[in-house]
Amino acid sequence: MDSPPPLDHVLDAVGPRLRALRQRGNTTLAQLSATTGISVSTLSRLESGGRRPTLELLLQLARAHQVPLDELVGTPATEDPRVTARPFVRHGITFFPLTRRPGGLRAYKVLYPPGIPAGDPEPQVHEGYEWTYVLSGRLRLILGEHDFILKPGEVAEFDTHVPHWLGNPGTTPTETLALFGPQGERIHVRARPRSSTEP
């Protein structure tokens, strides 16, 4: 059995990982400072190796980058391409992460049980852009002044700065695929079928 790397080597590798995660998410030190409450100078020293990370700092940064703590202190396995992120539940809706990239576009399979979210719709706004494709069931989308029912095979794409609410109005579960760009990234279609008028 291989022995673990020395502690100094583990800590020395944290800075480059922190910088790579931040740059991959197109996040500035100032933005990360505003999210975590850690000063810009401390973040810069952590990334450059000028300061050793504490558990408290690592926990805050792991939460901000939306990665497990062990990804900051140990190199994740690269030989296995399978995404093993655990599902999580919000407001009765189950999200199955389909990507493990900490920044940029994120993909989820989403399961809405019947009648969920419960209660009267309460549209919300937040940073980002969302694309949702209905796999099965029906999905109600309230977007600004509009109220839609999406069926299997239908897609909605919208700016999440517009007040919106998603829920299952039916009596059977609804499954969707959702892509979410936290900084407002839109989905870019690079290919499309030819129309009948094209040569």
N, C-alpha and C positions, 0 to 999 in steps of 0.2 A: 504494500500500500504506500502511495506517495505521501511524503510528509508535507504539511502545509507550508506555504512560503513564509519567510520571516515577517514579523509584524511591520518592520520598517518598509519592506517592499510593498506590503498591502496598502499602507498609508500613503506612500509615495505615488501609488497608482490612482488614488482617489481624485486628485486635482485634475489630471487630464480627462478623466471620465466626466467630472462635473462640467468642464469646459465643453466637451463634446456634446453632452446632453443639452446644454443651454444653446449652443450654436445650432444644433439640429432642430431645436424648437424655434429658431429665429427670435430668441429672447435676449434683450440687452441686460447688462448688469443692473442698470437702474430699474428695469421692469421686475427683475427677479428680487431685487431689494424691496420693492414695494409689496411684492407678494409674500415674502418671507419675514420681513422686518429685520433682516440681516443687512448690515451696512455694506455699501458698495466696496469700500476698502477691504472689509473682511472677506467678501465674496471673491474679490480679485486675488487676495493673498491665498485663499483656499485653492483656487484654480492653478495658481503659479507654484504652489508647494511652499509658500512662505509661512503658512500657518497650518498646523496639524488640526484635522477635523475632530470635533467632539461628537458624542452620540447625539446630543441635543441638536447641533447644527445639521448633522446628517439626516436626522428624522425630518426636520423642516424642509430640507432640500429634496429628499425623496418624495415627500408629499407634494411639493411644488412641481416637481418634474413628472409626477404620477408614475413612479417606478418603485419596485420593491427595494428595501434597504440593502439587500445583498447585491443588487446590481451596482451600487455605488462602491462597495468594498471588495467585490469579487467579480472576476470576468464571467459574464454569462456564457453558457454553452452556445457555440455557434454551429456545431455539427448537426443539431436537431432543429429543423425549420418549423416544427409544430408550435403553434401558439398555445401556451398552457395557462394564460391569465384566467383567474377565477371569475365566474359571473358575480354580479352584485345586483341588489334590489334597491330601487328608489321609487317611493310612492306606490308600491305594489307592482311595479314594472321591473322585469328581469332583463338585465343587459349582459350579453355574452361578448366580451371583447374578441375581435378577430384580428387585431394587430397589437403589437407590443411596442410600437414606436412611441416615444414619450411626447413628441411634438408633431405639429402638422396635422394632416388629415387622419382621423381615427375611424375605424369601422367597427360596427357592432351588429349582432343579431339581437333583435329586441322582441320580447314576448309580453304581450298585454293580455292578462286574464280578462274574462268577461266583466264589463262594467267598471273597469279600472282605467284611470284613477276615479275613485269614488267621489261623490259630491258634485256640486256645481263646478263647471269649468272655470279655472282661474288662469287666464293667459299670462305668460311670463315673457320677459325680455332678457337677453344676455349677449355677450360677445359671440360672434361666430356666424357660420353659414351651415345649413343642414340640407341633406338630401335623403329622402326616405322612400323605399320601394316596398310595396305590400306583397308579401309572399302568400299569405292565406288570411282568411277572415276579412273584417272590415275595420278601417281606421278613420276616426273622425279627426279632422284638422280644422281648428279655428285659427284663422290667420287675419289679424286686423279685423275688418268688418265682414270678412267672408267666413262661411261655414261649409266645409266640404265633407263628403264621405268618399274615401278612397277604397277601391276594390282590388283584388289580386291582379298584379301586373301593372298597376298604376303607380306613378311616381310624383312626389312633391319635392320642390327645391325652393328654399326660401332663406332670406336674411333673418337671423334670429334677433335682430334689433326690433323687428316688427312683433308686437304682442302675439303670442301663439300658444296653442294648447293641443296636445295629442292624446287620444284616448280610444278605448274600444267600446263602441255603442252596442255591440251584439251580444249573443248568448254563447258564443264559442270563442276560444282564444284567437288572438290575432298575432301573426308573426311578420316582422319586417326586417329589412336590412337598412341600416342607417349609416351614413357617412357624415362626419361632423368636422368642420374646420374651425378650431378655436379662435384663430386670428381673422376669420372671415374668408378663408380660402373657398373658392367655388370649384365645382366639378368641371373639368375641361374635357369636352368630347372631341377626340382626335380623328374619329372615323364615323361615317354614317352611310346607310344604304343609299344606293343610287336611286334617283327618282325615275319615273318612266319617261320623263322628257329629256334625260341626259343621254348623250350618245354612248 
